[in-house]
């Protein structure tokens, strides 16, 4: 049998592991079989696709995507064990291409000499850059290794498309409170690895119902967090000698709260928690649910979201979803943003809450935005069409000989300050984009538009539009403004010339003269 090659740069799995008593409770309580695995029934339940696949001895490259503490690492190890594969693990935070190539070389050797497959597990795979991910492609393609990646980020944005096409993405969901309760209860009762045996405190641990429920609740679906907080609460209870009548360590509700410090918010300003929470906030505003909008607002502020980002979303929602049904919504949103700039947090939370409640309860209409995007579609499809001649700017009166600016009718000269004429390009003369709804103030806008249309039709039937019965002064405003500007510039130059002459005369005089 040929001597085993040593691959330069290889980093074999650690032969020494900390003794159980030195390992955190969460590490000791990792499930040892798929039957012990809690949660993710849609993947590894009795009819789950992953359980059925490994039951047939088949394991393809896959990517486990989900929030922290949902069992990605444990599940990867269990899947490898189920098909009898050697399990290699690499952290994308610490490893590079050299480590990947060394592990692949070892897997090739094992496959050749032993006929045994290898599973390469890469935690936080989204942290690999493109070159590192590309280094995996040929080995995943030819089956040298079965790649299992784990990520808390959206893989469709963070993982190389070429690598992603060779893997199946499976979504892990936050654990239900019942699942977290099962894991905590198992840790309390397990005599081999948990807290009921020699690895736990003297006398074991008992947890009052209120402390137990609070621990499960604040974990937010993260089993690792629940077990870590439990360990911290036990340490505090031992220090304070909180024990039951049976002499078991008995953490109180206060111990659990002190160990947790604060509720763990499932929110990452750069990850899916950010986008999911913002999506819920926007949809609650749009859906007229002020309570939900305020809850998601509070969740974002508490998690450290940039309040200016929240203010921008309020402004967008005021235009996109409320629109002209209540034009004041935009003013309220902008005022909230200005208040944030003036007073900052925490006081500006009042203004943000006021704007969120106003927008959520305002009448809704997306007609203005829909009209704009319909116009955009015509611009994209047809390009920028020619401006009708009568609407063009005749900067020089000689341009009127070419029809430019000829025929324009000044609306203020006519009754109702309106006169029918074509404003759209010739190819779109009959197009209508803005169709007001019957919501809020937009109903008034719609009635006003309908009244103008009726007046135009009546004028068309009479053959003329009545003149404005109260005409204003006939003044060329822009022409007058140009004259004022010219006079002002002439006076300014004359004043400057006079000041320069005075300065020159003063400089030419002798001292004392």
C-alpha positions, 0 to 999 in steps of 0.5 A: 500500500503506497505511503500516505501523501502529506499535502502541503498546507493541509490542516487535518481535523483536530485530534484533541477536543476539549473534555465534555466538562469543558464544552459549552452545554450547546456543544454537548447537546448536539443531536447524535442522530436524525431522530434526536434532531429537533425542528425542520420537519419539512426537511428531516421529518418522517417524510422530509426530503433530506431524510428520505434521500440519506435513507437511500444512501444518496447525498448531493451537494447542498446549501443550508440557509437559515438564521443562527441556532437552527441546526445547520452545522448539526444537520450537516454532520448528521447527513454525512454520518447517515451515508457513511461519509468522512466529515471535513469542516472548514470555516470560511472566516478563517480558511482560504483556497490553500485549505480548500485544495488541501482538503480536496486532495485528501478527499481524492486520496481517500476516495481512491484508496478507501472508496469512501466519500467525503463531505466538505462542510463550509460554515458561513460560505457566503464569506468566501470570495469569488476566487475561493468559491470558483476553486470548489467548482470542479471538485463539486462537479466531478463528485470528489467531495459532496459540498454542504454549505451553511449561511445566514445570508441570502445565497441567491445574492451572496453565493457564486451563481456557478456554484449555486447551480451545482447545489440544492438550497434548503431553507431552515426556519427559526425553531418554534417555541415548542422545539426550543422548549424540547431542547431545553427540557432535554438538556435539563433531564439528560444525565449523560451530556446534560445537566442532570448528571455529573456534567451538571451542578450538584443536585441537578437543575430545576427551572420554575415555569415562569423562568422556563417560559421566559427563557424559551420566549426570549430565545427567538427560535435560536436553540444555541442562544437558549442553552447559553442563557440557561448556562449563564442563569445557572451560574448566577443561581449557584452564586446566589445559592438559589436552590429548590427544596430538593437542593437542585439549582433553581434559576429564577426569572430574574436570573434568566433575565440577567443572563440574557441581558436583553432579548436577542433580536433576530435582526441583522442590518446587512442580512435577511433579517433586515430585509424581512423586517423592512418588508413587514413594516412596508406591507403593514403600512400599506395594509392599514395595520397601524399596530403591526407597523408600530411593532416592526418600527419598534423592532427596527429601532431596538435592533439598531437600524439607522433611523434615517433609513426608516424615515426614508421608507416612510417618505416612500410609502407616503407617496407610493401607497397613500399618494393623492388620497391624502397628500398630507401624508407626504408632509407628515413623513418629511416632517418626521425626517426633519424632526429626526435631523433636529432632535435625533434619537431617542426623542425622534421616535415620537415623530417616527411613530406619529408618521407610521401611524398616520400613513398606516391609517390614511386612505390609500391610492397608488394611482399616481405612481402607477400612472408614472410607471405607465408613462415610463413604459411608453418612454421605454417602448417609444423613446422620447417623442417629439414635442408638439410645435405649439408647446415648444419654446420660441426663444426668438420671434423668428422661430415662429416662422417655422411654426414653433410656439404658434397656436399655444393657448394660455389657460389663464385667459379662459374660463375655469383657467382651462382650455382644451389643447394637446399636451402629449406627443402626437403618437400618444394624444389620446393616452390616459395615465392618471385615473384617480381612485375614489379614496380620500382626497383623490375622490376630489381630484377625480371629480375636478378632472371630470368637471373639467372634461365635461366643460371641455366637451361643452365648449367643443359642442359650442365651438369655442371656450369662453374667455375668463370673465375676470381677466388678470393684467396682461403682463409678460412676466418673464419679459418683465423679469428679464428687464429687471435683471438687466437693470439690476446688473447695469446698476451693480456694474456702475456701483462697482466701477464707482467703488474702484475709482474711489479706491484709486483716487484715495491711493493716489493722494499723499498722506496729510493732504 
